Amino acid sequence: MNLIDKTEHVKCLIIGSGPAGYTAAIYASRADLKPVLYTGILAGGQLTQTTEVENYPGYPDGIQGPEMMENFRRQAERLGTDIRFGYITSVDFSSLPHKVVVDESKPILADTVIISTGASAKWLGLESEQKYNGFGVSACAVCDGFFFRGQDVAIVGAGDTAAEEATYLAKLCKKVYMLVRRDEFRASKAMMHRVLNTHNIEILYNTETKEIVGDGMNVTGVKVQNNQNNEEKTLEVTGFFVAIGHHPNTDIFKGWLDMDETGYIKTKAGSTYTNIEGVFCCGDAQDHVYRQAVTAAGTGCMAAIDAERYLAAKEHVAVLEEII
């Protein structure tokens, strides 16, 4: 038996789970595309590492991130999605159907591919940072700032994202310490101006984060060190936000798909189409602006509809060619 005989052929392959992947699966299932979804290393995506989610419509009392992703998974599965635990290790988009390899061993041919691999927050690499992740430590002010209303928080970062999130937090929190490693911002002048003119943001330049302090359950402070005089002190805060960027999980698609300088996959305006026929991208793998569960789910819906319409058009052309 040769390799082609062994290779599974699917109509719609979804790479990655989370709100984008599961929503794409729900719509693709209802369109009778018989989707196969590989979850990736982190089944359910970043929301499985969060606690309370209060900004997703339909949950008036909020919901735990892992529970919400389990609901997404169950809905996709009930509608017919073949959900598999596995990791796509390589792709070949040089011809149709597209070729992918799962876990370095299983080849699959796919008429359409929906990429929903998401993006991962960049962390400082502190053990205490991971210990309190979801319990005072966050990489998304828009997602979690609400929980720290009227409290003192700290945010680390010096770019536009950090400046934007600091000003967002300043509207909710009593005080925001902005920790900048160097003696200057990397943010645009407009964002710097906004930060500098926000009365409850205190900027600490030349400041390194040494440790997140907590009581075993929640964050109670952050230990910082001044790079110039090595002086250490502990800021009493209940929230610590990391805003040093995100890395899209798109490395295996490099050389095949058009990306921006940081690795986010480019899609055609108003759609999820990539530069490769039959390959679509949704969620945080292509969205470096909003990065919210609800926007990821929305683009997951778009990707499934785009894939269904693409296949319908191909089938229509094939029928016409047979008639002719």
Secondary structure per residue as TSV (DSSP state, phi and psi in degrees):
chain	resnum	aa	ss	phi	psi
A	1	M	-	360.0	127.0
A	2	N	-	-86.0	176.6
A	3	L	H	-62.9	-38.2
A	4	I	H	-62.5	-37.6
A	5	D	H	-65.6	-32.7
A	6	K	H	-80.9	-20.0
A	7	T	-	-76.5	127.4
A	8	E	E	-74.4	140.8
A	9	H	E	-118.4	122.0
A	10	V	E	-123.0	156.4
A	11	K	E	-79.8	-39.0
A	12	C	E	-140.6	117.5
A	13	L	E	-109.6	126.9
A	14	I	E	-110.1	123.8
A	15	I	E	-105.3	107.2
A	16	G	-	107.6	148.5
A	17	S	-	-110.0	-143.8
A	18	G	H	82.8	-178.7
A	19	P	H	-56.8	-40.0
A	20	A	H	-67.7	-51.0
A	21	G	H	-64.6	-44.9
A	22	Y	H	-68.4	-37.0
A	23	T	H	-67.0	-41.3
A	24	A	H	-58.3	-40.0
A	25	A	H	-65.4	-40.9
A	26	I	H	-60.8	-47.9
A	27	Y	H	-70.5	-38.8
A	28	A	H	-65.9	-37.0
A	29	S	H	-64.3	-43.9
A	30	R	H	-68.2	-21.9
A	31	A	T	-90.1	7.7
A	32	D	T	61.3	36.2
A	33	L	-	-87.4	-3.3
A	34	K	-	48.1	57.4
A	35	P	-	-68.0	145.2
A	36	V	E	-111.8	125.6
A	37	L	E	-117.0	125.3
A	38	Y	E	-101.2	126.0
A	39	T	-	-71.9	-26.3
A	40	G	-	84.0	-178.3
A	41	I	S	-64.1	-40.9
A	42	L	S	-105.9	89.0
A	43	A	T	-61.8	124.9
A	44	G	T	96.9	-11.7
A	45	G	G	75.0	-163.8
A	46	Q	G	-62.8	-27.4
A	47	L	G	-66.0	-19.2
A	48	T	G	-72.1	-11.1
A	49	Q	G	-105.0	8.1
A	50	T	-	-106.9	169.9
A	51	T	-	-102.9	-103.7
A	52	E	E	-76.4	132.0
A	53	V	E	-114.2	117.3
A	54	E	-	-117.2	-3.4
A	55	N	S	-111.5	16.9
A	56	Y	S	-101.4	124.5
A	57	P	T	-57.9	145.1
A	58	G	T	100.7	-6.6
A	59	Y	-	-121.9	80.7
A	60	P	T	-61.2	-26.7
A	61	D	T	-102.2	8.8
A	62	G	-	78.9	170.2
A	63	I	E	-156.8	149.3
A	64	Q	E	-70.5	139.4
A	65	G	H	-52.7	-50.8
A	66	P	H	-60.2	-37.6
A	67	E	H	-66.8	-40.3
A	68	M	H	-63.5	-42.3
A	69	M	H	-67.9	-31.8
A	70	E	H	-66.7	-37.6
A	71	N	H	-62.8	-43.7
A	72	F	H	-58.5	-47.9
A	73	R	H	-61.5	-45.9
A	74	R	H	-63.4	-38.2
A	75	Q	H	-65.6	-44.7
A	76	A	H	-62.6	-40.7
A	77	E	H	-67.4	-41.4
A	78	R	H	-61.6	-33.3
A	79	L	T	-83.6	-4.1
A	80	G	T	117.4	3.8
A	81	T	-	-69.7	133.9
A	82	D	E	-87.2	99.4
A	83	I	E	-95.5	126.0
A	84	R	E	-128.3	141.7
A	85	F	-	-85.6	120.1
A	86	G	-	177.8	169.5
A	87	Y	-	-131.0	128.0
A	88	I	E	-77.6	121.7
A	89	T	E	-102.5	-19.7
A	90	S	E	-159.3	157.8
A	91	V	E	-136.8	156.5
A	92	D	E	-138.7	104.1
A	93	F	-	-102.1	24.8
A	94	S	S	-77.9	-17.4
A	95	S	S	-153.5	167.8
A	96	L	S	-103.7	141.0
A	97	P	S	-67.3	160.3
A	98	H	E	-74.5	150.7
A	99	K	E	-113.1	133.1
A	100	V	E	-134.4	158.1
A	101	V	E	-123.6	131.1
A	102	V	E	-101.5	130.6
A	103	D	T	50.9	36.8
A	104	E	T	62.2	12.3
A	105	S	T	-140.8	-32.9
A	106	K	E	-100.9	115.2
A	107	P	E	-85.6	143.2
A	108	I	E	-135.8	139.4
A	109	L	E	-102.6	135.8
A	110	A	E	-134.6	130.1
A	111	D	E	-69.1	-36.3
A	112	T	E	-135.4	149.1
A	113	V	E	-128.1	127.0
A	114	I	E	-110.6	118.4
A	115	I	E	-94.9	122.3
A	116	S	-	-140.0	49.6
A	117	T	-	-81.5	-8.5
A	118	G	-	72.0	-166.3
A	119	A	E	-140.5	151.5
A	120	S	E	-113.0	136.5
A	121	A	E	-67.3	142.6
A	122	K	-	-83.3	133.3
A	123	W	-	-113.1	167.3
A	124	L	-	-76.8	-23.5
A	125	G	-	93.2	16.3
A	126	L	-	-85.2	140.9
A	127	E	H	-62.0	-40.6
A	128	S	H	-68.5	-26.9
A	129	E	H	-63.7	-43.9
A	130	Q	H	-74.9	-32.3
A	131	K	H	-60.2	-39.8
A	132	Y	T	-104.3	14.5
A	133	N	B	-63.7	119.5
A	134	G	T	91.6	-5.7
A	135	F	T	-127.5	40.5
A	136	G	T	125.2	-22.1
A	137	V	E	-102.0	132.5
A	138	S	E	-147.5	155.6
A	139	A	S	-113.3	16.9
A	140	C	-	-147.0	101.6
A	141	A	H	-66.1	-38.7
A	142	V	H	-63.8	-36.6
A	143	C	H	-72.0	-43.4
A	144	D	H	-118.1	-5.1
A	145	G	G	-58.8	-32.4
A	146	F	G	-54.1	-33.3
A	147	F	G	-74.6	-7.9
A	148	F	G	-117.0	26.3
A	149	R	T	-57.2	131.4
A	150	G	T	73.9	9.7
A	151	Q	S	-112.7	169.8
A	152	D	E	-94.9	133.9
A	153	V	E	-136.2	166.9
A	154	A	E	-128.1	149.4
A	155	I	E	-135.4	136.9
A	156	V	E	-109.1	134.9
A	157	G	-	145.1	160.4
A	158	A	-	-137.6	3.6
A	159	G	S	-94.3	-172.0
A	160	D	H	-60.6	-39.9
A	161	T	H	-62.8	-46.0
A	162	A	H	-61.9	-42.6
A	163	A	H	-64.3	-42.3
A	164	E	H	-65.3	-42.8
A	165	E	H	-70.9	-32.6
A	166	A	H	-64.3	-43.4
A	167	T	H	-69.5	-31.6
A	168	Y	H	-65.2	-46.8
A	169	L	H	-63.6	-34.1
A	170	A	H	-62.3	-24.8
A	171	K	H	-74.7	-21.8
A	172	L	H	-106.1	-34.8
A	173	C	S	-100.0	158.7
A	174	K	S	-67.6	-45.6
A	175	K	E	-147.1	144.6
A	176	V	E	-126.0	118.2
A	177	Y	E	-89.9	125.8
A	178	M	E	-105.8	116.8
A	179	L	E	-98.1	115.1
A	180	V	-	-116.5	123.5
A	181	R	S	-65.9	-35.9
A	182	R	S	-101.9	-169.2
A	183	D	S	-96.2	14.5
A	184	E	S	-155.7	162.7
A	185	F	-	-81.1	158.5
A	186	R	-	-103.8	-3.5
A	187	A	S	-72.2	162.4
A	188	S	-	-65.7	160.9
A	189	K	H	-61.7	-36.4
A	190	A	H	-63.4	-43.3
A	191	M	H	-71.0	-37.4
A	192	M	H	-60.2	-43.9
A	193	H	H	-60.4	-40.2
A	194	R	H	-64.8	-43.4
A	195	V	H	-65.4	-47.8
A	196	L	H	-63.6	-22.2
A	197	N	T	-102.7	15.1
A	198	T	-	-103.0	115.2
A	199	H	T	-63.8	-30.3
A	200	N	T	-99.7	17.9
A	201	I	E	-104.1	123.7
A	202	E	E	-109.9	121.1
A	203	I	E	-94.0	127.0
A	204	L	E	-111.5	101.7
A	205	Y	-	-78.4	163.2
A	206	N	S	51.5	42.2
A	207	T	E	-122.3	126.2
A	208	E	E	-105.8	140.3
A	209	T	E	-84.7	123.9
A	210	K	E	-98.7	-38.2
A	211	E	E	-164.4	143.6
A	212	I	E	-89.5	127.1
A	213	V	E	-100.7	139.0
A	214	G	E	-152.6	175.3
A	215	D	S	-100.4	15.6
A	216	G	S	97.0	-19.9
A	217	M	S	-117.4	-45.4
A	218	N	S	-138.7	161.6
A	219	V	E	-69.4	136.6
A	220	T	E	-122.8	-11.1
A	221	G	E	-179.5	177.0
A	222	V	E	-139.2	129.4
A	223	K	E	-89.9	125.3
A	224	V	E	-125.7	160.7
A	225	Q	E	-133.8	135.8
A	226	N	E	-79.2	127.2
A	227	N	T	-68.9	-23.0
A	228	Q	T	-86.5	-41.7
A	229	N	T	-115.8	2.9
A	230	N	-	62.9	13.5
A	231	E	-	-70.0	133.3
A	232	E	E	-108.7	147.0
A	233	K	E	-155.1	162.7
A	234	T	E	-114.1	124.1
A	235	L	E	-89.9	130.6
A	236	E	-	-83.8	102.0
A	237	V	-	-136.0	156.5
A	238	T	S	-106.8	-7.8
A	239	G	E	-137.7	143.0
A	240	F	E	-133.4	118.6
A	241	F	E	-111.3	133.1
A	242	V	E	-104.4	120.5
A	243	A	-	-132.4	58.6
A	244	I	S	-109.3	15.1
A	245	G	-	112.7	170.0
A	246	H	E	-126.1	154.7
A	247	H	E	-119.7	115.3
A	248	P	E	-66.8	140.5
A	249	N	S	-85.3	69.7
A	250	T	-	-128.4	12.4
A	251	D	G	-56.9	-37.8
A	252	I	G	-70.1	-11.9
A	253	F	G	-98.1	-1.2
A	254	K	T	-64.1	137.7
A	255	G	T	93.0	-15.1
A	256	W	T	-110.0	-46.7
A	257	L	S	-109.4	146.7
A	258	D	-	-68.8	132.2
A	259	M	B	-134.5	161.7
A	260	D	-	-82.9	-176.6
A	261	E	T	-65.8	-19.3
A	262	T	T	-101.3	-1.2
A	263	G	S	103.8	2.8
A	264	Y	-	-74.2	134.2
A	265	I	B	-73.2	133.1
A	266	K	-	-84.8	133.7
A	267	T	-	-120.4	153.7
A	268	K	-	-68.5	141.1
A	269	A	T	-52.4	132.3
A	270	G	T	74.2	15.3
A	271	S	S	-152.4	-178.0
A	272	T	-	-112.8	10.7
A	273	Y	B	-64.9	135.0
A	274	T	-	-98.0	-172.1
A	275	N	S	-77.5	-7.3
A	276	I	S	-106.0	128.8
A	277	E	T	-57.8	130.9
A	278	G	T	82.4	2.8
A	279	V	E	-115.2	127.1
A	280	F	E	-124.9	153.8
A	281	C	E	-135.6	138.5
A	282	C	-	-142.3	167.1
A	283	G	G	75.0	-157.7
A	284	D	G	-70.5	-10.5
A	285	A	G	-68.4	-19.9
A	286	Q	T	-125.2	-3.0
A	287	D	-	-114.7	104.8
A	288	H	S	-101.8	6.4
A	289	V	S	-100.3	-55.2
A	290	Y	-	-94.5	-50.9
A	291	R	-	52.3	47.3
A	292	Q	-	-116.2	154.5
A	293	A	H	-60.9	-40.3
A	294	V	H	-70.1	-36.2
A	295	T	H	-73.0	-34.3
A	296	A	H	-63.0	-44.1
A	297	A	H	-62.1	-40.6
A	298	G	H	-60.3	-44.2
A	299	T	H	-73.2	-24.6
A	300	G	H	-64.0	-41.9
A	301	C	H	-59.6	-46.8
A	302	M	H	-59.2	-43.2
A	303	A	H	-62.4	-42.2
A	304	A	H	-65.9	-41.2
A	305	I	H	-66.1	-41.6
A	306	D	H	-61.5	-42.7
A	307	A	H	-65.2	-41.7
A	308	E	H	-64.7	-43.3
A	309	R	H	-68.2	-36.6
A	310	Y	H	-61.7	-47.0
A	311	L	H	-66.6	-39.1
A	312	A	H	-62.3	-41.2
A	313	A	H	-64.9	-40.4
A	314	K	H	-63.3	-42.5
A	315	E	H	-66.0	-37.8
A	316	H	H	-63.5	-42.8
A	317	V	H	-63.2	-41.6
A	318	A	H	-63.0	-39.6
A	319	V	H	-65.1	-43.2
A	320	L	H	-61.7	-40.6
A	321	E	H	-64.2	-36.0
A	322	E	H	-67.0	-38.5
A	323	I	H	-66.5	-42.9
A	324	I	-	-68.1	360.0
